[in-house]
Amino acid sequence: MGLRAGTLEGVAMTFWHQKRVLLTGHTGFKGAWAARWLAHAGAQVTGLSLAPDQTPNLFNILGQAHLAQSHLVDLRDTAAVAQVVAAARPEIVLHMAAQPLVRQGYADPVGTFSSNVMGTVHLLDALRHTSDLRAVLVVTSDKVYENSGTHVALTETDRLGGADPYSASKAATEIVVAAMRQAFFQASGVRVATARGGNVVGGGDFSADRLVPDIIRAAQSGQPLALRAPNATRPWQHVLDCLSGYFTFVEALLTNNGLPETLNFGPNDDGPHQSVAQVAEAMQQALGTKIRWHHDLRPAPAEKPHLSIDSRAARHLLGWQPRLDSHATLAWTAEWYSAQQQGADLAALTDAQITRYQELAS
């Protein structure tokens, strides 16, 4: 199949070659995958992020050789952010850095709003003073919507909201991006958009209070798995599916002036999303292990019982679609963690999964 704008093949093989890309959040789970993939595509990736906050972490597992520069900087440090932006002279910015956990938002609401909202303000303010910039994609969340907790899939035109600090901080970030776009970037032709991704899983996530890492820790320790909300459903998707959407959106922003300024990226709407308990059972099967789980009835911060987002606009306007169904998503994830247990070369496996994914799109 030939290369063409708006397809994954074009993103992977042509568009990103030699582009100067500033990637925030490159030390996180999703950011580390993004940095690796962009480097495969020939991009010159400068990372800006806090240092990893856990051991092990995917950033250290993959190393830094594929990065042009790595800056361990707090987005709340205005002067440091401006210095990195000025030195990087980015053409494209993927802003993925954030405090990403709902429960951490309850524990530290001030830090969550400061990082997610003001960190974005500091970045965009620095970017408006750089001359080579062409596009900025700010990654927010599927949790930006005012969610009634039903199974109805939320669309880009639904009302923003947030019943917890993390969700509200991401909804507020959407408003910040819209204001900064209109005030500072629109007249100069710089495309500024937001992407709302679903619940991402894949190898290399070691975060606290996330389902797949909790499953892996339970399997490795032999301890029972505690599930806070076994019947809750989420739009689960593999990290490579989500990132392919972000990358395709950026390319399309620079070739199609008619695109909306925000898009959802989630799994195919081919039926109800799996529940937490179903994912736990399926993940165990993919790992070839069996662990006991129980419903954790201890008091915990409230979370919505159901969340679903409608990604039809991205599929229609970009020609993007998820390549991995729920079975493949968990199989690829289990493959990565099983390799970790066996002491395999995880950087090589990560590269192999990226290559395998690209082959699915060809």
VMD Tcl script that draws the C-alpha trace (Angstrom):
set ca {
  {0.00 0.00 0.00}
  {1.40 3.42 -0.91}
  {1.98 6.29 1.48}
  {-0.64 8.96 1.82}
  {-1.42 11.73 4.28}
  {-3.69 10.78 7.12}
  {-2.74 7.10 7.24}
  {-0.65 5.30 9.81}
  {1.84 4.31 7.13}
  {2.42 7.97 6.29}
  {2.79 8.86 9.96}
  {5.29 6.10 10.63}
  {7.44 6.35 7.50}
  {7.39 9.87 6.08}
  {5.73 12.67 7.98}
  {7.80 12.55 11.17}
  {11.19 12.13 9.53}
  {13.56 14.86 10.76}
  {10.73 16.77 12.44}
  {11.75 18.55 15.64}
  {9.26 17.26 18.19}
  {8.90 18.42 21.78}
  {7.26 15.64 23.78}
  {6.20 16.38 27.33}
  {5.67 13.47 29.67}
  {8.33 11.34 27.96}
  {9.25 9.64 31.24}
  {5.73 8.29 31.76}
  {4.22 5.07 30.47}
  {2.45 6.42 27.41}
  {5.13 9.06 26.81}
  {7.94 6.50 26.77}
  {6.11 4.49 24.10}
  {5.51 7.71 22.13}
  {9.15 8.75 22.27}
  {10.31 5.33 21.10}
  {7.87 5.22 18.21}
  {8.61 8.77 17.06}
  {12.33 8.02 17.12}
  {11.66 4.93 14.96}
  {9.93 7.25 12.51}
  {13.01 9.48 12.30}
  {11.81 12.36 14.48}
  {14.24 14.42 16.56}
  {12.55 14.05 19.94}
  {13.22 16.39 22.85}
  {11.60 15.24 26.06}
  {10.40 17.48 28.89}
  {9.06 15.84 32.04}
  {9.51 15.15 35.70}
  {11.82 12.29 36.61}
  {10.08 8.88 36.80}
  {8.30 8.46 40.13}
  {8.48 4.68 40.36}
  {10.88 1.77 40.02}
  {10.88 -0.02 37.65}
  {9.74 2.38 34.93}
  {9.58 2.15 31.16}
  {11.68 5.28 30.60}
  {14.72 3.75 32.26}
  {14.06 0.34 30.72}
  {14.16 1.82 27.21}
  {17.04 4.21 27.89}
  {17.63 7.60 26.30}
  {19.75 6.83 23.23}
  {16.78 7.36 20.90}
  {16.12 10.87 22.26}
  {17.75 14.02 20.93}
  {17.53 15.56 24.41}
  {15.88 14.67 27.72}
  {15.08 17.44 30.19}
  {13.82 16.57 33.66}
  {11.84 19.73 34.27}
  {8.69 20.55 36.24}
  {6.07 22.21 34.03}
  {5.24 24.44 36.99}
  {8.71 26.03 36.65}
  {7.98 28.80 34.16}
  {11.57 29.81 33.49}
  {12.82 26.24 33.03}
  {10.01 25.42 30.61}
  {10.74 28.54 28.56}
  {14.42 27.64 28.42}
  {13.75 24.12 27.10}
  {11.28 25.39 24.49}
  {13.69 28.06 23.25}
  {16.52 25.54 22.90}
  {14.38 22.83 21.25}
  {12.80 25.14 18.63}
  {10.01 22.58 18.09}
  {7.98 22.30 14.95}
  {5.49 19.98 16.64}
  {4.56 19.62 20.29}
  {2.85 16.63 21.88}
  {1.85 17.65 25.39}
  {1.29 14.47 27.39}
  {2.77 15.41 30.77}
  {0.22 15.36 33.58}
  {-0.70 14.07 36.99}
  {-2.65 11.16 35.45}
  {-4.36 9.34 38.34}
  {-7.89 9.89 39.65}
  {-7.09 8.72 43.17}
  {-3.96 10.87 43.35}
  {-6.18 13.79 42.40}
  {-8.21 13.19 45.55}
  {-5.03 12.90 47.63}
  {-3.43 16.05 46.19}
  {-5.98 18.26 44.45}
  {-3.80 21.38 44.55}
  {-0.86 19.58 42.94}
  {-3.16 18.03 40.35}
  {-4.67 21.34 39.26}
  {-1.26 23.02 39.38}
  {0.40 20.39 37.18}
  {-2.41 19.80 34.72}
  {-3.82 23.30 34.31}
  {-1.02 25.73 35.09}
  {1.59 23.39 33.62}
  {-0.29 23.61 30.33}
  {-0.52 27.39 30.62}
  {3.25 27.66 31.17}
  {3.97 25.44 28.17}
  {1.63 27.25 25.79}
  {2.88 30.64 26.95}
  {6.46 29.60 26.18}
  {5.43 28.16 22.82}
  {3.84 31.38 21.61}
  {7.33 32.91 21.55}
  {8.92 30.26 19.29}
  {9.03 30.89 15.55}
  {9.16 27.42 13.96}
  {6.06 25.99 15.60}
  {3.46 24.42 13.30}
  {1.19 22.29 15.51}
  {0.46 21.53 19.16}
  {-1.58 18.54 20.33}
  {-2.57 18.62 23.99}
  {-3.61 15.23 25.34}
  {-6.37 15.48 27.94}
  {-8.57 12.52 28.86}
  {-11.79 10.63 28.24}
  {-12.77 11.91 31.70}
  {-13.23 15.54 30.61}
  {-16.96 15.01 30.10}
  {-19.85 15.54 32.47}
  {-20.49 11.83 32.87}
  {-23.85 10.58 34.15}
  {-22.37 7.09 34.61}
  {-24.52 5.41 31.96}
  {-23.33 3.26 29.05}
  {-23.98 6.08 26.54}
  {-20.83 6.87 24.53}
  {-19.77 10.49 24.95}
  {-19.01 12.61 21.88}
  {-16.79 15.63 21.35}
  {-19.78 17.99 21.56}
  {-20.96 16.73 24.96}
  {-20.70 19.01 27.96}
  {-17.36 19.22 29.78}
  {-17.38 18.49 33.48}
  {-15.58 16.53 36.16}
  {-16.79 15.29 39.52}
  {-13.28 14.74 40.90}
  {-10.12 16.89 40.87}
  {-8.33 14.93 38.14}
  {-11.30 14.95 35.76}
  {-12.04 18.61 36.47}
  {-8.39 19.55 35.90}
  {-8.52 17.95 32.47}
  {-11.80 19.69 31.59}
  {-10.23 22.97 32.72}
  {-7.22 22.23 30.51}
  {-9.57 21.99 27.52}
  {-10.82 25.51 28.28}
  {-7.26 26.79 28.71}
  {-6.21 25.36 25.34}
  {-9.22 26.89 23.58}
  {-8.49 30.31 25.08}
  {-4.77 30.25 24.31}
  {-5.46 29.04 20.78}
  {-7.81 31.92 20.03}
  {-5.73 34.53 21.82}
  {-2.25 33.69 20.57}
  {-1.98 30.93 17.95}
  {-4.91 31.20 15.56}
  {-3.76 34.37 13.80}
  {-0.29 32.97 13.16}
  {-1.62 29.74 11.62}
  {-0.29 27.41 14.32}
  {-2.71 24.51 14.73}
  {-3.57 23.79 18.38}
  {-5.89 20.90 19.23}
  {-6.74 18.46 22.00}
  {-7.03 14.67 21.99}
  {-9.17 12.72 24.45}
  {-7.89 9.17 24.77}
  {-9.49 6.15 26.39}
  {-8.06 3.96 29.16}
  {-4.70 2.81 27.84}
  {-3.04 -0.51 28.65}
  {0.17 -2.11 27.44}
  {3.55 -3.35 28.54}
  {5.64 -1.14 30.79}
  {2.95 0.43 32.96}
  {3.96 0.18 36.62}
  {1.68 2.88 38.04}
  {-0.16 2.56 41.32}
  {-3.94 2.24 41.28}
  {-4.16 1.04 37.68}
  {-5.81 -2.24 36.81}
  {-3.20 -4.01 34.67}
  {-0.21 -3.10 36.87}
  {-2.23 -4.23 39.90}
  {-2.93 -7.55 38.14}
  {0.77 -8.00 37.32}
  {1.84 -7.21 40.89}
  {-0.68 -9.70 42.27}
  {0.42 -12.40 39.81}
  {4.09 -11.87 40.65}
  {3.56 -11.75 44.43}
  {0.95 -14.51 44.68}
  {-1.27 -12.18 46.70}
  {-5.02 -11.85 46.06}
  {-6.06 -9.04 43.75}
  {-8.31 -6.38 45.30}
  {-10.73 -4.80 42.82}
  {-12.37 -1.57 43.95}
  {-15.10 -1.62 41.29}
  {-15.26 -5.01 39.55}
  {-18.39 -4.13 37.57}
  {-17.13 -0.76 36.30}
  {-16.51 -0.49 32.55}
  {-13.98 1.64 30.70}
  {-12.93 2.17 27.05}
  {-9.84 -0.06 27.23}
  {-7.36 0.22 24.34}
  {-3.74 -0.63 23.63}
  {-1.22 2.18 23.97}
  {-0.18 1.82 20.32}
  {-3.77 2.22 19.10}
  {-4.14 5.40 21.11}
  {-0.79 6.84 20.02}
  {-1.47 6.06 16.37}
  {-4.56 8.24 16.71}
  {-2.58 11.12 18.18}
  {0.10 10.90 15.49}
  {-2.43 10.72 12.68}
  {-4.31 13.71 14.11}
  {-1.15 15.83 14.16}
  {-0.34 15.05 10.54}
  {-3.90 15.76 9.46}
  {-3.93 19.09 11.30}
  {-1.18 20.28 8.98}
  {-2.88 19.07 5.80}
  {-6.56 19.70 6.47}
  {-7.83 23.05 7.74}
  {-11.34 21.71 8.13}
  {-10.66 19.40 11.07}
  {-12.27 19.94 14.47}
  {-10.09 21.15 17.33}
  {-10.68 18.09 19.48}
  {-11.18 14.38 18.81}
  {-11.86 11.26 20.87}
  {-9.64 8.19 20.50}
  {-11.03 4.97 21.94}
  {-11.69 1.33 21.04}
  {-14.06 0.25 18.31}
  {-17.71 0.49 19.34}
  {-18.46 -3.15 18.64}
  {-20.29 -3.88 21.88}
  {-20.20 -3.06 25.59}
  {-16.77 -2.45 27.05}
  {-15.33 -5.11 29.32}
  {-15.76 -4.69 33.03}
  {-12.85 -4.49 35.44}
  {-13.50 -8.07 36.54}
  {-13.65 -9.29 32.94}
  {-10.34 -7.62 32.12}
  {-8.80 -9.17 35.24}
  {-9.98 -12.64 34.22}
  {-8.91 -12.21 30.59}
  {-5.52 -10.83 31.58}
  {-4.89 -13.80 33.84}
  {-5.75 -16.14 30.99}
  {-3.35 -14.27 28.69}
  {-0.61 -14.54 31.33}
  {-1.28 -18.22 31.87}
  {-1.74 -17.71 35.58}
  {-4.55 -17.77 38.11}
  {-4.91 -15.42 41.03}
  {-7.79 -14.88 43.39}
  {-9.54 -11.56 43.34}
  {-12.05 -10.03 45.70}
  {-14.20 -6.94 45.81}
  {-12.41 -4.37 47.94}
  {-15.21 -2.89 50.06}
  {-13.08 -0.43 51.99}
  {-14.18 3.23 51.71}
  {-12.66 4.83 48.61}
  {-13.08 8.03 46.58}
  {-16.02 7.93 44.21}
  {-15.44 6.97 40.57}
  {-17.99 6.72 37.76}
  {-19.32 3.18 37.23}
  {-19.25 3.42 33.43}
  {-17.38 5.45 30.85}
  {-17.50 5.19 27.07}
  {-16.39 7.58 24.35}
  {-17.47 7.75 20.74}
  {-14.51 7.81 18.31}
  {-16.48 7.82 15.07}
  {-15.35 11.34 14.20}
  {-11.67 10.33 14.30}
  {-12.36 7.23 12.24}
  {-14.35 9.17 9.65}
  {-12.22 12.31 9.39}
  {-8.75 10.80 9.78}
  {-9.19 7.32 8.37}
  {-7.83 6.11 11.71}
  {-9.02 2.97 13.39}
  {-7.84 0.77 16.28}
  {-5.94 -2.26 15.02}
  {-6.03 -4.42 18.16}
  {-9.24 -5.91 19.51}
  {-9.68 -6.62 23.21}
  {-8.10 -10.08 22.94}
  {-5.02 -8.85 21.08}
  {-4.67 -5.84 23.39}
  {-4.33 -8.08 26.44}
  {-2.25 -10.69 24.60}
  {0.34 -8.09 23.58}
  {0.32 -6.67 27.10}
  {0.79 -10.09 28.69}
  {3.60 -10.87 26.23}
  {5.51 -7.83 27.47}
  {5.17 -8.58 31.19}
  {5.91 -12.28 30.68}
  {9.12 -11.29 28.89}
  {9.99 -9.06 31.82}
  {9.63 -12.01 34.19}
  {11.91 -14.07 31.96}
  {14.63 -11.40 31.90}
  {14.24 -10.71 28.17}
  {15.46 -7.61 26.34}
  {12.44 -5.36 26.89}
  {13.66 -2.56 24.65}
  {13.93 -5.05 21.79}
  {10.46 -6.40 22.53}
  {9.00 -2.89 22.65}
  {10.58 -2.17 19.26}
  {9.24 -5.46 17.91}
  {5.71 -4.64 19.01}
  {5.93 -1.22 17.36}
  {7.11 -2.85 14.13}
  {4.42 -5.52 14.33}
  {1.77 -2.85 14.86}
  {2.94 -0.88 11.85}
  {2.75 -4.02 9.73}
  {-0.91 -4.43 10.72}
  {-1.59 -1.02 9.18}
  {0.14 -1.68 5.88}
}
mol new
graphics top color blue
foreach p $ca { graphics top sphere $p radius 0.5 }
foreach p [lrange $ca 0 end-1] q [lrange $ca 1 end] { graphics top cylinder $p $q radius 0.2 }
display resetview
